Amino acid sequence: MTSVAVPAKKRIESIDIIRGIVMVVMALDHCRDFLTHLNYDPTDLSKASSILFLTRFVTHYCAATFVFLAGTSAFLSISRGKTKNEAAKFLLSRGLWLVFLELTIVRFGWVMNLDYHFIFLQVIWAIGISMIVLAALIYLPLSAIAAIGFILVFGHDLFDNLSTATFSVAAKDIWDILHVGGIVSFSNVNVLFFYPLIPWIGVMALGYCFGTLFKIDEAKRRKLLITFGIGAIVMFIAIRSFNFYGDPSNWTNQYSWYRDVLSFIDVSKYPPSLDYLLITLGPVMLMLAALENVHSRVTSIFLVYGRVPLFYYILHLYLARLLCFLTFVIMGKKHGYSFPLGTVYIVWLLVVLILYFPCRWFMKYKQTHKQWWLSYL
């Protein structure tokens, strides 16, 4: 049967639902970060419990999904009638706006101070810069954008073991910003690049190309989503099994089968390895297929968060900070105390529940108002 193109809808609900799910899950990691002061990585299996590891691992899906679907949304904005010039102008201005937010409102929500001798740049920065680059890429043929995305995502791990011993200071700093991450000094300001740019630019570029799936008929799209999702998971298992490529850290045998599984999925997010992107984006594609035309009370809740993600992101930082501070005060604990994960989950649920109401209000406001600035929140 020949596939029939269908007109693009105003919004693809399955995308918004997935985006809402990852925004809700993201808040869990931030509440954990605020309430548990660990002297080790929560994915370090030599120290972390299985539940702590999984609490951290499940939030790995957030950044990859959000960057990928940001690219998809950019493609869909063009398919809805925007010219490439209009789309490029919006991507450039929104990208600059996100970088500004990362350096101001978002930063203050994390550190609660105005001392700019130390700055750290996270996912909002990565999305912003990736949008700025995508503003230029959209003028290329779709095949060229896909090729660039595949090269950056599938090829950047080739340089994981590159020695920078012969690099100049400036060259090493540029390499850290693009590929490795870490602290780069600018005069008397130290900047921690949590999210190096090369892989994330590639992820957004592939997400842009992925948007073409939402211009074909539903039946064929679902088949392709399932095929790509399963293919990514199978590729992850195949590459990860032999420890020969795809992640800077090998998986190792643990003292039980389930800890072996945890070691197997313990992939690098900083910078995002190929294995990390396969094990996160593969299941997301399967979820997109499963949620096609699904309407329920549960999906309608996630839809609210997914329709206003940046609004939610900013509010959740400050609300989580406030509730975590109140938890320390009420429990009579000093800063530096680590609460059990049960407390973390309770505070997380409170954050998500409280934010549902302002997010629903803002979602409805955006639906009934057309001011230009609404596209930036």
Secondary structure by P-SEA (a helix, b strand, c coil): cbbbbbccccccaaaaaaaaaaaaaaaaaaaaaacccccccccccccccaaaaaaaaaacaaaaaaaaaaaaaaaaaaaacccaaaaaaaaaaaaaaaaaaaacaaaaaacccccccbbbbcaaaaaaaaaaaaaaaccccaaaaaaaaaaaaaccccccccccccccaaaaaaaaacccccccccccbbbbcccccaaaaaaaaaaaaacccccccaaaaaaaaaaaaaaaaaaaaaaaaaccccccbbbbbcccaaaaaaaaaccccccccaaaaaaaaaaaaaaaaaacccccaaaaaaaaaaacaaaaaaaaaaaaaaaaaaaaaaacccccccccaaaaaaaaaaaaaaaaaaaaaaaaaaacccccccccc
